[in-house]
Amino acid sequence: MRKFFDIFLRAAATGIMIGIGGVVYLSCDNKYIGAALFGTGLFVILSFGFNLYTGKVGYAVEKESRYLGELGIIWLGNLCGTAAAGGLMLCTRAKGIGEKAAELCRVKMQDTLPSLFILAFFCGVLMFIAADGYRNIESSVGKHLAIFLPVIVFILCGFEHCVANMFYFTAAKMWSLPALGRLLVMTAGNSAGGIMIPLLRKGFIRQSSAKKETKHAA
């Protein structure tokens, strides 16, 4: 139980940090600067060992089945954290960001489900690259590039990030059953994109390497 509580707290902290990233993005008139500064949230999350769903889901390929339960707790923690951040911001003079958040959310609500899934899929790929790059790249410069570049790319491309959208729906006061349904579709897309590279790395890529080694040995 203590372990699950720790997972939840780290996930809730993540939601708050993503909320801060969302606030700075919505506050910037220049979308390029906003996209770059949004990465501050991911930098803190990875540096402090917090739990971001889109950064963790890719490792489901390598973990035991109980890891799926942990992912569910992380998703709920991310939701609580982003909801808290969004709700608190609406109590301040910065509540004007709600109008910009509403513009973003209207686009998402008018989009088709296949479109949302595909856009979320590519975001999932980029988020795994960010998390895994920070985890495995030894160079300090490389670690920071792995964090900020994928974030900038997914925002400028309009890819869908389920946790960021939890914050936007809260700030826009646009939560509803249809909104929740679309968020679940985006979660599925993020999950599919997140496991793509681990699956390739575990299966096709390693098999190809093994075949080459066998060929050279022969």
GUBA-856278 format. One record per atom (N, C-alpha, C): residue in three letters; atom name; x, y, z. Coordinates in steps of 0.02 Angstrom, whole numbers. Layout:
% GUBA-856278
residu, atome, c1, c2, c3
ALA, CA, X, Y, Z
...
This chain:
% GUBA-856278
residu, atome, c1, c2, c3
MET, N, 41, -61, 0
MET, CA, 0, 0, 0
MET, C, 43, 63, 0
ARG, N, 97, 62, 39
ARG, CA, 141, 120, 43
ARG, C, 172, 134, -25
LYS, N, 189, 81, -62
LYS, CA, 219, 88, -128
LYS, C, 170, 123, -175
PHE, N, 107, 101, -174
PHE, CA, 57, 130, -218
PHE, C, 44, 203, -201
PHE, N, 46, 219, -137
PHE, CA, 36, 288, -116
PHE, C, 93, 332, -141
ASP, N, 154, 305, -138
ASP, CA, 212, 341, -164
ASP, C, 205, 352, -239
ILE, N, 183, 301, -275
ILE, CA, 173, 307, -348
ILE, C, 122, 361, -363
PHE, N, 68, 362, -324
PHE, CA, 15, 411, -335
PHE, C, 40, 482, -320
LEU, N, 77, 490, -265
LEU, CA, 102, 557, -248
LEU, C, 150, 583, -302
ARG, N, 193, 540, -326
ARG, CA, 239, 560, -379
ARG, C, 202, 577, -443
ALA, N, 147, 542, -455
ALA, CA, 107, 556, -514
ALA, C, 68, 621, -507
ALA, N, 43, 634, -446
ALA, CA, 7, 697, -434
ALA, C, 55, 756, -441
ALA, N, 116, 748, -416
ALA, CA, 167, 801, -423
ALA, C, 181, 814, -497
THR, N, 181, 760, -535
THR, CA, 191, 766, -607
THR, C, 135, 807, -638
GLY, N, 73, 793, -618
GLY, CA, 17, 831, -645
GLY, C, 23, 905, -631
ILE, N, 46, 922, -572
ILE, CA, 56, 993, -556
ILE, C, 108, 1024, -601
MET, N, 163, 988, -613
MET, CA, 216, 1014, -656
MET, C, 193, 1021, -728
ILE, N, 154, 974, -752
ILE, CA, 126, 980, -819
ILE, C, 78, 1040, -822
GLY, N, 42, 1051, -767
GLY, CA, -1, 1109, -763
GLY, C, 38, 1174, -768
ILE, N, 95, 1177, -735
ILE, CA, 138, 1236, -740
ILE, C, 162, 1245, -812
GLY, N, 180, 1190, -844
GLY, CA, 200, 1194, -914
GLY, C, 143, 1219, -957
GLY, N, 82, 1196, -942
GLY, CA, 24, 1220, -980
GLY, C, 11, 1293, -970
VAL, N, 20, 1317, -909
VAL, CA, 9, 1388, -895
VAL, C, 58, 1431, -934
VAL, N, 122, 1413, -934
VAL, CA, 171, 1454, -970
VAL, C, 159, 1451, -1045
TYR, N, 138, 1394, -1070
TYR, CA, 124, 1388, -1141
TYR, C, 65, 1433, -1161
LEU, N, 12, 1431, -1122
LEU, CA, -47, 1472, -1137
LEU, C, -34, 1546, -1126
SER, N, 15, 1563, -1085
SER, CA, 30, 1633, -1069
SER, C, 76, 1666, -1121
CYS, N, 107, 1625, -1163
CYS, CA, 154, 1652, -1213
CYS, C, 119, 1666, -1279
ASP, N, 128, 1727, -1304
ASP, CA, 100, 1744, -1369
ASP, C, 139, 1709, -1425
ASN, N, 204, 1700, -1414
ASN, CA, 246, 1666, -1463
ASN, C, 243, 1591, -1451
LYS, N, 215, 1554, -1498
LYS, CA, 206, 1482, -1487
LYS, C, 272, 1443, -1483
TYR, N, 324, 1470, -1515
TYR, CA, 389, 1436, -1513
TYR, C, 420, 1441, -1443
ILE, N, 415, 1501, -1414
ILE, CA, 441, 1510, -1346
ILE, C, 399, 1469, -1297
GLY, N, 333, 1471, -1307
GLY, CA, 289, 1433, -1263
GLY, C, 303, 1358, -1266
ALA, N, 315, 1333, -1326
ALA, CA, 330, 1261, -1335
ALA, C, 395, 1243, -1300
ALA, N, 445, 1287, -1304
ALA, CA, 509, 1273, -1272
ALA, C, 503, 1275, -1196
LEU, N, 466, 1324, -1170
LEU, CA, 459, 1330, -1097
LEU, C, 415, 1276, -1067
PHE, N, 370, 1248, -1107
PHE, CA, 328, 1193, -1083
PHE, C, 372, 1135, -1059
GLY, N, 430, 1127, -1091
GLY, CA, 475, 1073, -1074
GLY, C, 503, 1078, -1004
THR, N, 496, 1136, -972
THR, CA, 519, 1144, -903
THR, C, 484, 1093, -857
GLY, N, 420, 1082, -870
GLY, CA, 383, 1034, -830
GLY, C, 413, 964, -835
LEU, N, 429, 942, -896
LEU, CA, 458, 876, -906
LEU, C, 528, 872, -875
PHE, N, 565, 927, -880
PHE, CA, 632, 928, -850
PHE, C, 629, 915, -775
VAL, N, 582, 947, -741
VAL, CA, 575, 937, -668
VAL, C, 551, 866, -654
ILE, N, 504, 842, -693
ILE, CA, 477, 775, -683
ILE, C, 531, 722, -686
LEU, N, 572, 725, -738
LEU, CA, 625, 675, -746
LEU, C, 682, 685, -696
SER, N, 697, 746, -681
SER, CA, 752, 761, -634
SER, C, 736, 738, -563
PHE, N, 672, 743, -543
PHE, CA, 652, 726, -475
PHE, C, 623, 656, -469
GLY, N, 620, 619, -524
GLY, CA, 594, 551, -521
GLY, C, 519, 547, -511
PHE, N, 482, 596, -537
PHE, CA, 409, 594, -534
PHE, C, 382, 546, -587
ASN, N, 317, 533, -585
ASN, CA, 287, 483, -628
ASN, C, 240, 514, -680
LEU, N, 261, 514, -743
LEU, CA, 221, 538, -798
LEU, C, 197, 478, -839
TYR, N, 132, 473, -849
TYR, CA, 104, 415, -884
TYR, C, 137, 403, -951
THR, N, 144, 455, -991
THR, CA, 171, 447, -1058
THR, C, 246, 432, -1058
GLY, N, 279, 445, -1002
GLY, CA, 350, 428, -997
GLY, C, 361, 358, -969
LYS, N, 309, 329, -938
LYS, CA, 314, 264, -906
LYS, C, 283, 207, -947
VAL, N, 233, 223, -987
VAL, CA, 194, 170, -1019
VAL, C, 235, 127, -1066
GLY, N, 287, 155, -1098
GLY, CA, 327, 117, -1144
GLY, C, 362, 58, -1111
TYR, N, 377, 64, -1047
TYR, CA, 413, 11, -1011
TYR, C, 368, -48, -992
ALA, N, 303, -43, -1009
ALA, CA, 258, -99, -996
ALA, C, 279, -161, -1034
VAL, N, 313, -150, -1090
VAL, CA, 338, -205, -1131
VAL, C, 389, -247, -1093
GLU, N, 427, -214, -1050
GLU, CA, 482, -248, -1015
GLU, C, 463, -270, -944
LYS, N, 405, -248, -919
LYS, CA, 387, -261, -849
LYS, C, 338, -319, -843
GLU, N, 326, -340, -780
GLU, CA, 276, -391, -766
GLU, C, 206, -361, -769
SER, N, 155, -404, -770
SER, CA, 86, -382, -781
SER, C, 62, -333, -727
ARG, N, 88, -339, -666
ARG, CA, 66, -293, -612
ARG, C, 85, -221, -626
TYR, N, 131, -210, -672
TYR, CA, 151, -142, -691
TYR, C, 92, -104, -722
LEU, N, 46, -142, -753
LEU, CA, -13, -110, -782
LEU, C, -55, -75, -729
GLY, N, -59, -107, -670
GLY, CA, -94, -75, -614
GLY, C, -60, -11, -592
GLU, N, 5, -12, -592
GLU, CA, 43, 48, -573
GLU, C, 30, 104, -624
LEU, N, 26, 85, -688
LEU, CA, 11, 135, -739
LEU, C, -57, 167, -728
GLY, N, -105, 126, -706
GLY, CA, -171, 153, -692
GLY, C, -169, 204, -635
ILE, N, -130, 189, -583
ILE, CA, -122, 236, -528
ILE, C, -88, 300, -551
ILE, N, -38, 292, -594
ILE, CA, -2, 351, -620
ILE, C, -50, 394, -660
TRP, N, -92, 364, -702
TRP, CA, -139, 402, -742
TRP, C, -187, 442, -697
LEU, N, -213, 409, -645
LEU, CA, -258, 443, -599
LEU, C, -222, 498, -561
GLY, N, -160, 485, -541
GLY, CA, -121, 536, -506
GLY, C, -108, 596, -551
ASN, N, -91, 583, -613
ASN, CA, -81, 638, -662
ASN, C, -144, 679, -669
LEU, N, -202, 644, -671
LEU, CA, -266, 679, -678
LEU, C, -279, 723, -617
CYS, N, -267, 697, -558
CYS, CA, -279, 736, -497
CYS, C, -233, 796, -493
GLY, N, -170, 786, -512
GLY, CA, -122, 841, -510
GLY, C, -138, 897, -559
THR, N, -156, 877, -620
THR, CA, -172, 928, -670
THR, C, -237, 963, -653
ALA, N, -286, 925, -626
ALA, CA, -349, 956, -606
ALA, C, -338, 1006, -549
ALA, N, -295, 989, -502
ALA, CA, -279, 1035, -447
ALA, C, -246, 1098, -474
ALA, N, -198, 1089, -519
ALA, CA, -162, 1147, -547
ALA, C, -210, 1191, -586
GLY, N, -251, 1160, -628
GLY, CA, -299, 1199, -667
GLY, C, -350, 1234, -624
GLY, N, -376, 1199, -574
GLY, CA, -426, 1229, -530
GLY, C, -398, 1288, -491
LEU, N, -337, 1281, -466
LEU, CA, -306, 1335, -428
LEU, C, -292, 1396, -472
MET, N, -270, 1384, -534
MET, CA, -256, 1441, -578
MET, C, -319, 1480, -594
LEU, N, -376, 1447, -595
LEU, CA, -439, 1482, -609
LEU, C, -460, 1526, -551
CYS, N, -426, 1519, -494
CYS, CA, -441, 1561, -435
CYS, C, -395, 1622, -432
THR, N, -355, 1632, -483
THR, CA, -306, 1686, -483
THR, C, -319, 1735, -540
ARG, N, -278, 1787, -543
ARG, CA, -285, 1836, -597
ARG, C, -264, 1807, -664
ALA, N, -231, 1749, -662
ALA, CA, -210, 1716, -723
ALA, C, -265, 1673, -754
LYS, N, -326, 1679, -728
LYS, CA, -380, 1637, -752
LYS, C, -398, 1650, -825
GLY, N, -371, 1705, -853
GLY, CA, -382, 1720, -923
GLY, C, -356, 1666, -970
ILE, N, -310, 1625, -945
ILE, CA, -284, 1571, -987
ILE, C, -339, 1521, -1005
GLY, N, -394, 1523, -966
GLY, CA, -449, 1478, -979
GLY, C, -479, 1488, -1049
GLU, N, -477, 1549, -1073
GLU, CA, -505, 1563, -1140
GLU, C, -462, 1530, -1193
LYS, N, -395, 1535, -1185
LYS, CA, -350, 1503, -1233
LYS, C, -356, 1427, -1228
ALA, N, -364, 1402, -1167
ALA, CA, -372, 1330, -1158
ALA, C, -436, 1306, -1192
ALA, N, -488, 1348, -1188
ALA, CA, -552, 1330, -1219
ALA, C, -545, 1325, -1295
GLU, N, -505, 1369, -1324
GLU, CA, -494, 1367, -1396
GLU, C, -461, 1300, -1416
LEU, N, -411, 1280, -1377
LEU, CA, -378, 1217, -1391
LEU, C, -426, 1158, -1383
CYS, N, -466, 1161, -1331
CYS, CA, -511, 1105, -1317
CYS, C, -568, 1099, -1368
ARG, N, -590, 1156, -1394
ARG, CA, -642, 1153, -1446
ARG, C, -617, 1117, -1508
VAL, N, -554, 1129, -1525
VAL, CA, -525, 1094, -1582
VAL, C, -524, 1018, -1570
LYS, N, -507, 999, -1509
LYS, CA, -504, 928, -1491
LYS, C, -574, 897, -1492
MET, N, -623, 934, -1469
MET, CA, -691, 907, -1466
MET, C, -722, 902, -1535
GLN, N, -699, 942, -1582
GLN, CA, -726, 940, -1650
GLN, C, -689, 892, -1696
ASP, N, -632, 866, -1672
ASP, CA, -592, 821, -1712
ASP, C, -623, 751, -1712
THR, N, -602, 709, -1758
THR, CA, -625, 640, -1761
THR, C, -584, 597, -1714
LEU, N, -612, 541, -1692
LEU, CA, -576, 497, -1647
LEU, C, -514, 466, -1679
PRO, N, -517, 444, -1743
PRO, CA, -456, 418, -1774
PRO, C, -401, 470, -1777
SER, N, -419, 532, -1791
SER, CA, -370, 586, -1794
SER, C, -337, 596, -1726
LEU, N, -378, 597, -1674
LEU, CA, -350, 606, -1606
LEU, C, -304, 548, -1588
PHE, N, -323, 487, -1606
PHE, CA, -281, 429, -1591
PHE, C, -214, 434, -1626
ILE, N, -215, 451, -1690
ILE, CA, -152, 455, -1729
ILE, C, -107, 510, -1702
LEU, N, -136, 569, -1688
LEU, CA, -96, 624, -1661
LEU, C, -67, 606, -1593
ALA, N, -106, 569, -1553
ALA, CA, -82, 547, -1488
ALA, C, -28, 493, -1495
PHE, N, -34, 451, -1546
PHE, CA, 16, 399, -1558
PHE, C, 85, 430, -1568
PHE, N, 89, 480, -1610
PHE, CA, 154, 511, -1624
PHE, C, 181, 548, -1563
CYS, N, 136, 576, -1523
CYS, CA, 158, 608, -1461
CYS, C, 187, 555, -1414
GLY, N, 155, 497, -1411
GLY, CA, 180, 443, -1369
GLY, C, 250, 421, -1388
VAL, N, 263, 418, -1453
VAL, CA, 330, 401, -1477
VAL, C, 381, 452, -1451
LEU, N, 364, 515, -1458
LEU, CA, 411, 568, -1437
LEU, C, 421, 569, -1362
MET, N, 369, 555, -1323
MET, CA, 376, 555, -1251
MET, C, 419, 497, -1227
PHE, N, 414, 441, -1260
PHE, CA, 459, 386, -1241
PHE, C, 531, 403, -1258
ILE, N, 542, 435, -1315
ILE, CA, 609, 456, -1334
ILE, C, 637, 503, -1281
ALA, N, 595, 549, -1257
ALA, CA, 618, 597, -1205
ALA, C, 637, 561, -1141
ALA, N, 592, 518, -1117
ALA, CA, 603, 484, -1053
ALA, C, 662, 435, -1057
ASP, N, 664, 397, -1111
ASP, CA, 717, 347, -1118
ASP, C, 784, 380, -1133
GLY, N, 782, 435, -1170
GLY, CA, 843, 472, -1184
GLY, C, 874, 501, -1121
TYR, N, 831, 530, -1078
TYR, CA, 856, 557, -1015
TYR, C, 884, 502, -971
ARG, N, 853, 444, -975
ARG, CA, 873, 387, -933
ARG, C, 940, 357, -955
ASN, N, 953, 355, -1020
ASN, CA, 1010, 317, -1045
ASN, C, 1067, 358, -1075
ILE, N, 1053, 419, -1096
ILE, CA, 1106, 460, -1125
ILE, C, 1152, 485, -1069
GLU, N, 1216, 475, -1077
GLU, CA, 1263, 495, -1024
GLU, C, 1282, 569, -1027
SER, N, 1284, 597, -1086
SER, CA, 1302, 667, -1094
SER, C, 1248, 713, -1065
SER, N, 1269, 763, -1027
SER, CA, 1222, 810, -997
SER, C, 1184, 849, -1051
VAL, N, 1221, 868, -1103
VAL, CA, 1189, 904, -1158
VAL, C, 1138, 859, -1192
GLY, N, 1157, 797, -1203
GLY, CA, 1112, 750, -1235
GLY, C, 1049, 739, -1195
LYS, N, 1055, 734, -1129
LYS, CA, 998, 724, -1085
LYS, C, 948, 781, -1092
HIS, N, 974, 843, -1092
HIS, CA, 930, 901, -1096
HIS, C, 898, 908, -1165
LEU, N, 935, 891, -1217
LEU, CA, 906, 892, -1284
LEU, C, 851, 839, -1289
ALA, N, 862, 782, -1257
ALA, CA, 812, 728, -1259
ALA, C, 747, 750, -1225
ILE, N, 752, 794, -1176
ILE, CA, 693, 819, -1142
ILE, C, 656, 872, -1184
PHE, N, 693, 923, -1205
PHE, CA, 660, 981, -1235
PHE, C, 641, 973, -1308
LEU, N, 682, 940, -1348
LEU, CA, 666, 934, -1419
LEU, C, 601, 896, -1432
PRO, N, 590, 837, -1402
PRO, CA, 526, 802, -1414
PRO, C, 465, 843, -1393
VAL, N, 472, 880, -1337
VAL, CA, 416, 921, -1314
VAL, C, 400, 977, -1364
ILE, N, 452, 1011, -1387
ILE, CA, 442, 1065, -1436
ILE, C, 410, 1037, -1499
VAL, N, 435, 980, -1521
VAL, CA, 408, 950, -1583
VAL, C, 335, 930, -1575
PHE, N, 317, 897, -1520
PHE, CA, 248, 874, -1515
PHE, C, 199, 933, -1508
ILE, N, 220, 987, -1476
ILE, CA, 176, 1044, -1470
ILE, C, 167, 1080, -1537
LEU, N, 222, 1092, -1572
LEU, CA, 219, 1128, -1635
LEU, C, 183, 1087, -1689
CYS, N, 187, 1021, -1683
CYS, CA, 153, 977, -1731
CYS, C, 78, 969, -1715
GLY, N, 58, 989, -1656
GLY, CA, -11, 981, -1636
GLY, C, -28, 910, -1613
PHE, N, 22, 872, -1594
PHE, CA, 10, 804, -1569
PHE, C, -26, 808, -1501
GLU, N, -62, 755, -1484
GLU, CA, -104, 755, -1425
GLU, C, -70, 719, -1366
HIS, N, -64, 755, -1310
HIS, CA, -35, 727, -1249
HIS, C, -90, 723, -1197
CYS, N, -107, 662, -1176
CYS, CA, -166, 653, -1132
CYS, C, -160, 691, -1066
VAL, N, -100, 693, -1037
VAL, CA, -93, 727, -972
VAL, C, -98, 802, -979
ALA, N, -67, 830, -1031
ALA, CA, -73, 901, -1043
ALA, C, -146, 920, -1055
ASN, N, -182, 876, -1091
ASN, CA, -253, 890, -1105
ASN, C, -296, 885, -1042
MET, N, -275, 846, -993
MET, CA, -310, 846, -929
MET, C, -310, 916, -900
PHE, N, -253, 950, -905
PHE, CA, -248, 1018, -879
PHE, C, -290, 1066, -922
TYR, N, -285, 1060, -988
TYR, CA, -322, 1106, -1031
TYR, C, -398, 1100, -1022
PHE, N, -423, 1038, -1016
PHE, CA, -495, 1030, -1005
PHE, C, -516, 1060, -938
THR, N, -473, 1056, -888
THR, CA, -489, 1086, -823
THR, C, -489, 1162, -827
ALA, N, -436, 1189, -857
ALA, CA, -430, 1262, -862
ALA, C, -486, 1292, -905
ALA, N, -510, 1253, -954
ALA, CA, -563, 1277, -998
ALA, C, -632, 1264, -970
LYS, N, -636, 1228, -914
LYS, CA, -700, 1208, -884
LYS, C, -743, 1171, -935
MET, N, -712, 1124, -970
MET, CA, -747, 1089, -1024
MET, C, -749, 1013, -1012
TRP, N, -746, 993, -949
TRP, CA, -752, 921, -935
TRP, C, -823, 897, -948
SER, N, -829, 840, -979
SER, CA, -894, 809, -993
SER, C, -881, 736, -1010
LEU, N, -933, 696, -1017
LEU, CA, -923, 626, -1037
LEU, C, -891, 620, -1105
PRO, N, -913, 661, -1155
PRO, CA, -878, 659, -1220
PRO, C, -805, 679, -1215
ALA, N, -790, 727, -1172
ALA, CA, -720, 749, -1163
ALA, C, -679, 692, -1132
LEU, N, -708, 658, -1082
LEU, CA, -674, 602, -1051
LEU, C, -662, 546, -1102
GLY, N, -712, 534, -1144
GLY, CA, -704, 483, -1196
GLY, C, -647, 499, -1243
ARG, N, -641, 561, -1262
ARG, CA, -587, 582, -1307
ARG, C, -520, 578, -1272
LEU, N, -520, 593, -1207
LEU, CA, -458, 587, -1169
LEU, C, -434, 514, -1166
LEU, N, -481, 469, -1160
LEU, CA, -464, 397, -1159
LEU, C, -437, 375, -1226
VAL, N, -465, 402, -1280
VAL, CA, -439, 386, -1347
VAL, C, -367, 411, -1354
MET, N, -355, 472, -1329
MET, CA, -288, 500, -1331
MET, C, -240, 460, -1287
THR, N, -265, 436, -1231
THR, CA, -224, 393, -1187
THR, C, -204, 329, -1223
ALA, N, -252, 300, -1259
ALA, CA, -238, 240, -1298
ALA, C, -186, 253, -1352
GLY, N, -192, 311, -1385
GLY, CA, -143, 329, -1436
GLY, C, -74, 341, -1407
ASN, N, -71, 376, -1351
ASN, CA, -7, 387, -1317
ASN, C, 25, 321, -1297
SER, N, -17, 275, -1274
SER, CA, 8, 209, -1252
SER, C, 36, 169, -1310
ALA, N, -1, 169, -1366
ALA, CA, 22, 133, -1425
ALA, C, 87, 162, -1451
GLY, N, 92, 228, -1452
GLY, CA, 154, 260, -1475
GLY, C, 211, 248, -1427
GLY, N, 195, 247, -1362
GLY, CA, 247, 238, -1312
GLY, C, 279, 170, -1314
ILE, N, 241, 119, -1333
ILE, CA, 269, 51, -1333
ILE, C, 300, 32, -1400
MET, N, 294, 76, -1451
MET, CA, 318, 57, -1517
MET, C, 393, 44, -1518
ILE, N, 432, 91, -1493
ILE, CA, 505, 83, -1494
ILE, C, 527, 26, -1449
PRO, N, 500, 18, -1388
PRO, CA, 519, -39, -1347
PRO, C, 503, -106, -1380
LEU, N, 447, -110, -1416
LEU, CA, 430, -172, -1451
LEU, C, 480, -187, -1506
LEU, N, 497, -135, -1544
LEU, CA, 547, -144, -1598
LEU, C, 615, -163, -1568
ARG, N, 631, -130, -1514
ARG, CA, 696, -142, -1482
ARG, C, 698, -213, -1452
LYS, N, 642, -236, -1428
LYS, CA, 640, -302, -1397
LYS, C, 634, -358, -1449
GLY, N, 601, -344, -1504
GLY, CA, 589, -396, -1553
GLY, C, 630, -390, -1616
PHE, N, 606, -351, -1663
PHE, CA, 635, -349, -1730
PHE, C, 709, -329, -1730
ILE, N, 727, -277, -1694
ILE, CA, 796, -252, -1696
ILE, C, 844, -304, -1667
ARG, N, 827, -334, -1611
ARG, CA, 871, -383, -1580
ARG, C, 875, -447, -1621
GLN, N, 819, -466, -1651
GLN, CA, 820, -525, -1693
GLN, C, 866, -515, -1753
SER, N, 863, -455, -1782
SER, CA, 906, -440, -1839
SER, C, 979, -443, -1818
SER, N, 994, -416, -1759
SER, CA, 1063, -416, -1735
SER, C, 1087, -488, -1723
ALA, N, 1042, -530, -1697
ALA, CA, 1060, -599, -1684
ALA, C, 1074, -636, -1749
LYS, N, 1034, -621, -1801
LYS, CA, 1045, -653, -1865
LYS, C, 1112, -633, -1895
LYS, N, 1130, -569, -1887
LYS, CA, 1194, -546, -1913
LYS, C, 1252, -580, -1877
GLU, N, 1245, -586, -1811
GLU, CA, 1298, -619, -1772
GLU, C, 1305, -692, -1792
THR, N, 1249, -725, -1805
THR, CA, 1250, -795, -1826
THR, C, 1283, -802, -1894
LYS, N, 1268, -755, -1938
LYS, CA, 1295, -757, -2006
LYS, C, 1371, -747, -2005
HIS, N, 1393, -700, -1962
HIS, CA, 1466, -687, -1958
HIS, C, 1502, -747, -1927
ALA, N, 1469, -778, -1878
ALA, CA, 1499, -836, -1845
ALA, C, 1508, -894, -1893
ALA, N, 1458, -901, -1939
ALA, CA, 1462, -955, -1988
ALA, C, 1517, -941, -2039
